Amino acid sequence: MQYIFEAMTAIQLKTLLIHRISEINDVSFLKALKTILDSKTETGVIQLTQEQLDDIIASKKEIEQGLFIENIAFEKEVKQWLNTR
């Protein structure tokens, strides 16, 4: 049966897959399939959850208020902390 798929055009194969997927009622399988498809699509758009968006907004506010430490200073603090232990 593999040789049949090799002879199909991309459009024919997509049509076949769409038809076969429409017959599936197993939600777990469909979610797994969606994960696979999401990894192969190249939309360039990342969908964030509301919690992720809220975290980004909160982080931006902290930066505006100066509530951050630069990486070099942080690494220096960690080194000092580890040396005192």
Rosetta silent file (secondary structure, phi, psi, omega in degrees, C-alpha in Angstrom):
SEQUENCE: MQYIFEAMTAIQLKTLLIHRISEINDVSFLKALKTILDSKTETGVIQLTQEQLDDIIASKKEIEQGLFIENIAFEKEVKQWLNTR
SCORE:     score description
SCORE:     0.000 S_00000001
   1 L     0.000  -22.704 -178.689    0.000    0.000    0.000 S_00000001
   2 H   -58.341  -39.488 -177.498    2.994    2.339    0.506 S_00000001
   3 H   -61.304  -28.382  177.994    3.518    2.679   -3.249 S_00000001
   4 H   -65.207  -42.794 -179.880    0.024    4.211   -3.569 S_00000001
   5 H   -65.798  -36.177 -178.744    0.990    7.057   -1.197 S_00000001
   6 H   -66.283  -30.536 -178.264    4.217    7.694   -3.089 S_00000001
   7 H   -83.087  -12.986 -177.994    2.311    8.195   -6.344 S_00000001
   8 L   -76.679  147.907  172.622   -0.147   10.666   -4.799 S_00000001
   9 L   -78.783  166.697  178.374    0.314   14.381   -5.148 S_00000001
  10 H   -59.859  -40.420 -179.339    0.494   16.516   -2.017 S_00000001
  11 H   -65.372  -42.521  178.830   -3.038   17.789   -2.645 S_00000001
  12 H   -63.940  -41.750 -179.855   -4.418   14.262   -3.046 S_00000001
  13 H   -66.162  -42.013  177.357   -2.677   13.119    0.117 S_00000001
  14 H   -60.598  -43.129  179.834   -3.963   16.122    2.088 S_00000001
  15 H   -62.063  -44.325  177.950   -7.501   15.424    0.890 S_00000001
  16 H   -61.093  -45.973 -179.081   -7.230   11.782    1.916 S_00000001
  17 H   -63.747  -42.384  178.498   -5.860   12.708    5.340 S_00000001
  18 H   -58.888  -44.258  179.517   -8.567   15.317    5.939 S_00000001
  19 H   -63.171  -45.870 -178.635  -11.226   12.726    5.126 S_00000001
  20 H   -64.934  -41.712 -179.755   -9.631   10.076    7.371 S_00000001
  21 H   -63.854  -37.891 -179.198   -9.172   12.536   10.263 S_00000001
  22 H   -63.341  -18.130  179.454  -12.821   13.605   10.027 S_00000001
  23 L   -88.898   -8.436 -175.788  -13.791    9.985   10.803 S_00000001
  24 L   -88.039  132.505  178.544  -11.767    9.834   14.054 S_00000001
  25 L  -115.103   -1.380 -179.091  -13.608   10.416   17.335 S_00000001
  26 L   -77.347  105.573 -174.906  -10.795    9.551   19.770 S_00000001
  27 H   -61.639  -40.954  179.464  -10.037   12.895   21.459 S_00000001
  28 H   -61.603  -43.601  178.762   -6.680   11.752   22.827 S_00000001
  29 H   -64.767  -42.647 -179.804   -5.544   10.633   19.389 S_00000001
  30 H   -64.032  -38.284  176.961   -6.748   13.868   17.800 S_00000001
  31 H   -64.957  -41.280  177.647   -4.843   15.918   20.405 S_00000001
  32 H   -63.325  -42.184  178.343   -1.690   13.902   19.702 S_00000001
  33 H   -63.714  -39.930  177.630   -2.171   14.433   15.985 S_00000001
  34 H   -61.819  -40.858  178.295   -2.647   18.167   16.560 S_00000001
  35 H   -61.023  -43.685  177.926    0.639   18.272   18.469 S_00000001
  36 H   -62.485  -46.358 -178.847    2.405   16.615   15.547 S_00000001
  37 H   -65.059  -38.930  179.031    0.804   18.968   13.050 S_00000001
  38 H   -61.566  -34.069 -178.372    1.606   22.016   15.172 S_00000001
  39 H   -74.213  -17.532 -177.499    5.272   21.035   15.167 S_00000001
  40 H  -103.219  -13.497  179.195    5.319   20.912   11.362 S_00000001
  41 L   -83.111  144.393 -175.823    3.432   24.082   10.511 S_00000001
  42 L  -115.960   58.931 -179.337    5.509   27.149    9.924 S_00000001
  43 L   -78.683  -25.424 -178.898    3.179   29.980   10.804 S_00000001
  44 L    78.512    0.495 -178.721    5.789   31.757   12.892 S_00000001
  45 L  -105.605  127.675  178.283    3.080   32.680   15.382 S_00000001
  46 L  -101.778  126.821  177.978    3.347   31.421   18.937 S_00000001
  47 L   -89.915  119.400  179.089    0.082   31.103   20.835 S_00000001
  48 L  -100.720  148.886  174.469    0.499   32.102   24.471 S_00000001
  49 L   -78.022  166.024  178.194   -1.876   31.251   27.279 S_00000001
  50 H   -62.230  -37.431  178.124   -3.420   34.038   29.308 S_00000001
  51 H   -62.294  -41.388  178.033   -1.182   33.074   32.228 S_00000001
  52 H   -64.750  -42.061  177.414    1.906   33.434   30.025 S_00000001
  53 H   -61.974  -43.178  178.891    0.713   36.834   28.795 S_00000001
  54 H   -61.627  -40.769  178.480    0.076   37.951   32.387 S_00000001
  55 H   -63.222  -40.657  179.167    3.599   36.825   33.379 S_00000001
  56 H   -64.701  -44.086  179.043    5.120   38.811   30.514 S_00000001
  57 H   -62.550  -44.546  178.793    3.179   41.940   31.466 S_00000001
  58 H   -62.546  -40.920  179.186    4.181   41.560   35.127 S_00000001
  59 H   -64.178  -41.741  178.241    7.827   41.078   34.132 S_00000001
  60 H   -61.773  -39.983  178.076    7.791   44.192   31.969 S_00000001
  61 H   -64.364  -41.001  178.273    6.387   46.197   34.882 S_00000001
  62 H   -62.507  -40.957  177.999    9.132   44.877   37.185 S_00000001
  63 H   -62.923  -44.590  178.692   11.777   45.915   34.654 S_00000001
  64 H   -59.538  -32.580 -179.227   10.245   49.401   34.382 S_00000001
  65 L   -86.954    1.352  179.710   10.444   49.670   38.191 S_00000001
  66 L    77.312   16.779 -178.017   14.079   48.583   38.197 S_00000001
  67 L   -90.490   64.233  178.736   13.282   45.297   39.944 S_00000001
  68 L  -152.584  168.021  176.571   15.820   43.198   38.093 S_00000001
  69 L  -133.754  137.429  179.980   19.461   42.209   38.170 S_00000001
  70 L   -71.869  152.525 -173.376   21.727   41.923   35.146 S_00000001
  71 H   -57.965  -42.899 -178.572   23.071   38.473   34.356 S_00000001
  72 H   -61.719  -44.727  178.864   26.724   39.333   35.048 S_00000001
  73 H   -65.203  -38.653  179.239   25.881   40.723   38.496 S_00000001
  74 H   -63.293  -46.764  179.328   23.672   37.717   39.207 S_00000001
  75 H   -60.651  -37.324  178.731   26.415   35.248   38.282 S_00000001
  76 H   -64.789  -43.283  178.283   28.827   37.138   40.546 S_00000001
  77 H   -62.150  -42.931 -179.088   26.364   36.929   43.461 S_00000001
  78 H   -63.906  -43.699  178.332   25.837   33.208   42.901 S_00000001
  79 H   -59.343  -44.889  179.361   29.597   32.585   42.806 S_00000001
  80 H   -62.871  -42.481 -179.280   30.057   34.487   46.074 S_00000001
  81 H   -63.519  -44.618  179.727   27.199   32.610   47.664 S_00000001
  82 H   -65.423  -33.886  179.873   28.600   29.246   46.569 S_00000001
  83 H   -71.813  -23.789 -179.256   32.077   30.147   47.867 S_00000001
  84 H   -87.047   -8.087 -177.814   30.728   30.971   51.335 S_00000001
  85 L   -83.684    0.000    0.000   29.008   27.604   51.729 S_00000001
